Amino acid sequence: MRFQERIKELRTQKNMSQMDLALATKISQSAIAKWELGKTEPTASAIITLAKFFGETTDYLLGMTD
């Protein structure tokens, strides 16, 4: 599973919209949308922020572990 799939899966498991996630992490909704569509890739700091928010490792978010 790639980052775009993982982030969407984690977000929907928490019943969050992209805007909810944006407000909780201070990352723009448009950035989240682009990541989920695979149009852009997140920065290292964004990956770390999301990993902390979801309680996952960065390796998991990047699809390197299950």
N, C-alpha and C positions, 0 to 999 in steps of 0.2 A: 504494500500500500504506500502510496506517495503522500507527501506533505499535504497536498490539496485535499486528498480524501480523508486523511487523518483529522485535519483541522475541522472540516465540515462534520465529520462523524462525532467528534468530541463536543462541538457546539450544539448539534442537534440532540445529543444525549442529555445535555443540560437544559433542553427546551429553550435555547437562546436564539434570538435573531442575530443577524450580522451586526445590527445596530446595538443590541444588548452587549455583545462581545466587545464592540468598539468602545462603548462607554466604560465597561469594566476594566479594559486594558489600556485605555488611552491611545489606541491604534485606530486610524481612520477606517470607517466602514468601507470606503472605496478600496482601500488596500486589502482588507479581508476578502472582499468580493473578487478582486483580481487574483489573489492567491488561490481561492477556491475554484476559480475557472482555469487556473494554470497559466494565466497571462503574465504574471510577474512572480518573482521569488522574494521571500522575506529577508530582511537583514538578520544578522546574527543576534542583535539585541531584541528584535521582535520575536525570534524563535525562543529566546530565553524567557521573555515576558510571558509568552503563551504557555511554555512548559511549566512555569511556576503557577500560572493561573489554573491550569488544568490538573496540576499535580502529576505530571508526566515527565519523562526525561526528554532531552532534546533529541537523543537517538531515536526514541519512539516516534516523535513528531516527524522526523525526517525519514521514517520507514526503514531504519537500520536494525531495529529490534521489534519483536512482537509483544 
